[in-house]
Amino acid sequence: MKLKTFLLFAILVSGLLSGPFAAGAEKEGKVYRMGWLGPTYRVFDKVLLEELRKLGWVKGVNFVIEYQSWGWKPERIPVLAAELDRRKLDFIFSVHTGDTFAAKNATSKIPIVFTMVADPVGYGFVESLARPGGNVTGVSSNLIEITGKALQLLKEAVPGASRIACLYNPARGQLAHQFLEKMQSAAHTLGVKLQSVQAKDPKDFEAAFKTMTREGAQGLVVLSSPPYNSYVPQIVGLALKNQLPMIVLGPTYWPRAGALMSYAPEYPHQYRSAAHLIDKILRGAKPADLPVELPTLYEFVINLKTAKAFGITIPQSLLIQATEVIE
Amino acid sequence: MATLLRPRGKLFRKYVVLFVTLVSGALLASGLMEIYFSYQENKTALVLIQQEKALAAASKIERFVKEIEGQIDWIVPYSWGARPVVLDQLRLEYFKLLRQVPAVTEISYLDPSGMEQLQVSRLAMDVIGSQADFSKHPKYLKAKSGKTYFGPVYFRKESEPYMTIAIAGNKKNAGVTVAEVNLKFIWDVIAQVRVGKAGRAYAVDSGGNLIAHPDISLVLKKTNFSSLPQIEAARKSHSKLSEEQEKASIARDFQGQPVLTASAPIAPLGWFVFLEQPLAEAFEPFYASIFRTALLMLAGIALSVMVSLVLARKMVTPIRALQDGATRIGAGDLSHRIQIVTGDELETLGEEFNRMTAQLRESYANLEEKVEERTRELTGALEQLEIASKHKSDFLANMSHELRTPLNAILGYTELILDNIYGDVPEKIQEILERLEQNGRHLLGLINDVLDLSKIEAGQLILSLNDYSMQEVIQTVFTSVESLAAEKNLALKVSISTDLAVGMGDEQRIAQVFLNLVGNAIKFTEEGEVKVEVTASNDTFLISVSDTGPGLSEADQKMIFEEFRMADSSSTRKKGGTGLGLSISKRIIEMHGGRIWVESSLGKGSTFRFTLPVRVERQKEQS
């Protein structure tokens, strides 16, 4: 009987002890399917993956990515919708407005996280920045708001310029519109004349620059977007060729490639924020409840080499403001 | 080990229960005390830690704000009133500030009269000389009063928390520098605060609005925590500007979960930092220790149960052996030996028992022998007595017969002579012959008495049970004694119930009894009367023979029914008699199943009473 009692007791105890340990086990096993909608020219994806890994999401282990380049093809959105359905995606990460627009219209169920979208409210991706309200949330690049500032920075670099051109992609719809509006009022404030030039495809670039030079532009503000971001060297080369001091509302790889200046949010930070949003969604949060984040850091990069090539002396006031100076 | 569970009666159970209760009680008591103290200690420690962390976080935020303030303060001299502010210079300084303090999104300069002269921004274009009038604005007024202005938290684009800080130069004509601070940077401070695994910090402004929270979305949603009691409490107590540290307390968090919460103020701003840790997690080590203690207690109790079973068994088994042994011995099995080998007092007791049993056995054996001997002796003696008695009876019977035969002859012949069978008998000789006859009859009576008694003693007196009439019997008796009574001038009275039933018994012997009693009464009474009363009740005759004689003393009353005894007085000696009459009467009555006794007192006469069952079917054996 002693033995029996002891055995019973031992079983009881081990059962009790295993309880708390068992409680700590996490839900494992599911491999999430992520759809990456964006241009093939991916610069910051490593940033996203690194941040996801820090949060516990390892590509290939608990999630996989299916890349899909889309761009501005509104007429083919139903095709995309069918595609997304077929692939049974758990969530979508979309880069730039065009792809986000397509994704938003292709599905209202699959959660979507966007980055590099300048105006999510304007395009109807979200109801408001604080309460998106739908299946879409993400990180806004806020480019429209800093448009004026960019123009001012350029004007400070080229104080004598009285005519400044701005280059944009008309396919971006109302975004372009807002961009232009902002540019107009900024130009007005600064007392310069604005020349708006469109370029949709790479084949338009040359013509666009020709127009600019023809019209006597002394500076250029570029609103970056696909496909521009894929043709940085070309545009930079053209600017150089045409002796157009250029400030790009885009990532730092522009000035690194030779553009005179760039002013834009710090994009890696945007991707990191996006990773946090993805993490929250994968853990069960709804996009409707996750506010859209705005940039906290802005980068002002000056390429002094280009400046020298243009014969421009960058004033102290600009140098002080620059977050990075390329020699 | 199956024997361990055999029902052992109450002693075993008692011991087990007692032992288990004692140990369990002790364990429980100590365990509970430990838990209680441990709880207190834990709580105190947790509270302290929580409080420390809250203070640390609060001071971090305070430092962050103060740093910005400091930075702004640093460039403020440029806005001193000594000489007119050179806006370009100021602008450059502002750019420097923007570079150094990423949290500041906008800086603007208000001239000494409160007009905005310069605005520099990360987002918007510089605004120079706007002349916007802020002279009535609190930021201007407060700054001018010499204190740093910390504005309320407001949201840009509905989603970005901002705060205005305004500082004035300390010269009389100094202007005011106003900075818009993006509070998202505070989030980093808050987000990095960790308490355990799930504990988090958050900050609220003086209005209870959430300023910073690990979950940014809550802040962007402009959540207000005022409803939480701990916020209320913090605001109340801090408004007293007490230097005392706040005690951490237990409350429910935003989502209703119980948490351990501590708070610390960020005084200049009127904000509060709260540190909350889920209660379950905070007390986890405590719960773990309780669990451990409980387990140990259980283990201890289980162990004590097992040990108590063993101990109780050890204690009860020898006692049981004693009990069994005693029972067996008590029941007569004196060959049983109690086996106890515990090496203690119980073993000694067992041995004592055995020794006692052995002695008992011996004694019994001896006793039995002696009893047998005695019995043999007694049997022998009894046999001899019986034989002797039989001899005696035989002898008596023989002797009576031997005695009676010649006596009958004497009486017979005397009667014959008196009947003049052998010729006329002269008168003188007649008298003598009559006296001879009297004596002879008397002798015969005596011999009869003796014979009766011996018969009775030998158990050979047989009653001849037949129907009789009490009346007739008495009549017969009276007839016999009439003359005797008349001689002594005694009245003979008789009182018989009228409807007396017919009795069943030995008529002759009953008559004999009457004769004896009445005869005695007449013999011993000198004057008065002799009265016989007969009644019946409940199938029993009640007879009384009373006289007006001298009565009997107490002592005499006691012994008159004994054989050969007579009342001891000179008169009785004179009367003569064998002394057998009453004893014979007693025997006869008792053989009928009745009882005889006397009621008398000296000088007042005597009444002999006896009962007689009406119908006697069988004579009672003589005891």
Interface residues (C-beta under 8 A of the other chain):
Chain A: M1 K2 L3 T5 F6 F9 V13 L16 L17 P20 S128 L129 A130 R131 N142 E145 I146 G148 K149 L151 Q152 A186 T189 L190 K280 D289 L290 P291 V292 E293 L294 T296 L297 Y298 Q316 S317 I320 Q321 T323
Chain B: M1 A2 L4 L5 R91 L92 F95 K96 L98 R99 P102 S121 R122 L123 A124 M125 D126 F155 K157 E158 S159 E160 N182 K184 F185 I216 S217 L220 K221 K222 A288 F291 L295 L298 A299 A302 V305 M306 L309
